[in-house]
């Protein structure tokens, strides 16, 4: 249920808000969500009703904001608060001015812009809806600009009476606290979608998940599609259309499941919508690992959806990288639960995303050809690979940014970039080469990127990456040869390629080592230098006698431990924090009273955090300790820290070094994370077998209770 969100390489800056109205009531909601997501964003508000100035002034708060997000909130009627609109003409003119300002800002800002049109009061003229369409259309092609409409907010977080005319009149605060909670949640959720590394595969159970009933007992024709499962299938079909790969893993006879789909053509999903499946009586954790190997994707890119909480617990134990999605016991809750499971959100859908299932199906055909070929050289000749390389156009920036965020294996020096980062890099002098690949089975799309610049007589490469879909075809050699040609054409002596070790980029190192280039050690890793003539002459030469079937290297386990990342309890959010009234109550409960003494910064979210908060309160003689309160700020000292760690050992059987106290911000949340990570490290095969036996002995009610309590499991990225 918990999964790490992806931090920006530049860390945390500010979330800067500029609005046409008083937006300060968003502070508490945004703060609570950022604490929940463990994001250390500062929240800053621009001067009142200064949207145009903030977008156009190079010294403004938004222009100076780096490694953060800029939020622009526009309520059309505010433009006419002190002068009446003239039949809608003034509104159209101002929308045009705003589009111009946003286009200017998008070229110069280093942080993404989230533009939200906020609802006007009921009496405002009807053209507002048309102006919203014009505004969003005017910025739809801008990299780094994302939009949020009143309809989107209302669909997710409906508020019956969002407007507060009295507060609007007194202080230009147009909305009720409940609507500000809804708006703040929608903003945080969209930032989460933009910021978090996306998942790629949804692995679905069948019985009582895709349909109601058990196909092995009821027969293929005996299962039914009740409204909740109808909604689930429609939701998953939309996820497929947004670029997610669908797979199945079910404990069933395969022929029964296939016949179930044939017997129910009315179902929104068909067999053709799934790229792969494992329908057998093996463990689902093992089947997920098998699917990951077939699709050449890491387990950390999988979402696993199942109604059986015992199966979810088994998957979480065997494959902790997988994000489990345990469906609610009440089927009627399923549609809302899925809508509010933030891991399913997509910041922006590219053309390649919409083609992903077709691309993977083409890959299956390639794999069949590969296996039937006598050698790798024969396979590549029959594949007829074509490579096109050209400067990336602005329309390519969303896909370029996506590749920097998703590519691991053939990525020499991983730099994760947003669209705004790509635009800023190009504006700052880096050139960006986009690589498109096709073969006899179809196009792979934009699957490679190189950022480079001339520096000191050499062509210095900043980024060199290729999607795993095109590895083993010689595309990397063609890309390097093209860089060599560029270097020669500009009179540069060499091509310099940096290598920075990262999780799963060992194939990149093997590629560099095979070039015969000069290797220099750097603080970050290595720099490989190749004469421009040699780089331009690089050609892929597969062995004529090599066995086919190894053209694409499989994802390798990382030799380094995964970086610690904050955990997000998506299931709790989907279950408990999807209604504005409940969100508002949660915000009010989590915000310390103004002027109160230190303490209470963050309510505990798990049993472990609650126990540790009570332990700290007892040892520190504090009335209340929040999960983000610093131990030393609350009066703690070295001797007391030693006593605390001793109590932790007695209570939880975990030995923690004293370094944890001084290695960072020592809080209940950090201590709970350290205990859980240490427990995972010390748990061996014997513990795993005991755990499985314990799981099998639990009742369904006990399993649900256990899953609900485990809300802060740290998982690898």
Secondary structure, DSSP 8 states (H G I E B T S, - for coil): -EEE----TT---EEEEEESS--TTHHHHHHHHHHHTT---EEEE-STT-HHHHHH-TTSHHHH--SSEEEEEE-GGGGGSSS---TTHHHHHHHHHHHHHHHHHHHH-SSEEEEEE----TTS-THHHHHHHHHHHHHTT-TTEEEE-HHHHHHHS--TT-B-HHHHHHHS--B-HHHHHHHHHHHHHHHHHHHS----EEEE--BTTTBBS-HHHH-TTT-B--HHHHHHHHHHHHHHHTT-EEEEEEES-HHHHHHHHHH-TTSS--GGGEEEEEEESS-HHHHHHHHHHHHT--GGGEEEEES-HHHHHHHHHH-TTSEEEE--SSGGGHHHHHHT-GGG--S---HHHHTHHHHHHHHHHHHHHHHHSSSHHHHHHHHT-EEEEEE--GGGHHHHHHHHHH--TEETT-----HHHHHHHHHTT-EEEEEEEEETTEEEEEEEEEEEEEETTEEEEEEEEE-GGGTTTTHHHHHHHHHHHHHHHTT--EEEEEE---TT-HHHHHHHHTTT-EEEE-SSSEEEEEEHHHHHT------TTS-SS-SS------SS------EEEHHHHHHHS-SHHHHHHHHHHHS--TT--S--SS---SHHHHHHHHHHHHHHT-S---TT--TTTTT--HHHHHHHHHHHHHHH-----THHHHSS---HHHHHHHHHHHHHHH--HHHHHHHHHHHHHS-HHHHHHHHHH--------
